[in-house]
Amino acid sequence: MEKEGLPEYSRSQLALRNGQDRPQIWVAYNSYIYDVSDSRLWKNGLHYEHWAGQDLTEELIDAPHSDTVFLKFEVIGILKG
């Protein structure tokens, strides 16, 4: 996947896309930011015990699914730093 041409967002910008503060629901994984707004599993920015608007890279270790789940979603940016 190419990082070229994708906008960069800070952690604080990502945090605003939590389904509460703004209508967008975004999550980050391995430096990529995904738009999960259309997923019924992320309704209101909550997916089981995980909140949107944050980097879920470390949390995926405990998930009952693999990282291939992110293939369903559009990559909309890169997480800075």
Residue pairs with C-beta under 8 A, 6 or more apart in sequence:
1 32
1 75
3 31
3 32
3 78
6 75
6 76
6 77
6 78
7 76
7 77
7 78
8 77
8 78
8 79
8 80
9 33
9 77
9 78
9 79
9 80
10 80
10 81
11 54
11 55
11 79
11 80
11 81
14 26
14 28
14 33
14 53
14 54
14 55
14 79
15 21
15 53
15 54
16 22
16 53
17 24
17 25
17 26
17 52
17 53
18 25
18 26
18 45
18 51
18 52
18 53
18 54
19 25
19 37
19 42
19 43
19 44
19 45
19 46
19 52
19 53
20 44
20 45
21 53
23 37
24 35
24 37
25 35
25 36
25 37
25 39
25 42
25 45
25 52
25 53
26 33
26 34
26 35
26 36
26 37
26 52
26 53
26 76
26 77
27 33
27 34
27 36
27 42
27 50
27 52
27 53
27 54
27 55
27 56
28 34
28 54
28 55
28 56
28 57
28 79
29 55
29 56
29 57
29 60
29 67
29 70
30 57
30 67
31 78
31 79
32 70
32 75
32 77
32 78
32 79
33 75
33 76
33 77
33 78
33 79
34 70
34 73
34 74
34 75
34 76
35 73
35 74
35 76
36 42
36 47
36 52
36 73
39 47
39 72
39 73
41 47
42 52
45 51
45 52
45 53
46 52
50 56
50 59
55 79
60 67
63 69
